[in-house]
Amino acid sequence: SAQYPLTPVQTSAVLDASRAGSPIKVGYVAYHQFVGYSRNALAQAFRSFYYAGVQELVVDLRYNGGGSVTVARDLASM
C-alpha cells in the first residue's frame, strides 16, 4: 500500500469579467473531494474571494468523487 497526498481544493482564483459592460470579480474554485480536512483550504479560498470583492462564483465539481455530506453542506452555506 502507499499514501498519496490529495488536494481537494485543486484551484482557486479571482478572475476579472464583465456583465452588461460593467467590470465584475468572479471567484473560481475547483473542488475535488468532500473531505473533512479540506475545510481550511475552502475557508481560505472563500476568504480570499471576500477580500477581493468577488460578486459571482463558479464552483467546479467536475472531478469530485463525493464524500462527506457535512462538508458539502458547509460548502453550500459559504
C-alpha positions, 0 to 999 in steps of 0.5 A: 500500500502507499499514501498519496497526498490529495488536494481537494481544493485543486484551484482557486482564483479571482478572475476579472469579467464583465456583465452588461459592460460593467467590470465584475470579480468572479471567484473560481474554485475547483473542488475535488473531494468532500473531505473533512480536512479540506475545510481550511483550504475552502475557508481560505479560498472563500476568504480570499474571494471576500477580500477581493470583492468577488460578486459571482462564483463558479464552483467546479465539481467536475472531478469530485468523487463525493464524500462527506455530506457535512462538508458539502453542506458547509460548502453550500452555506459559504 
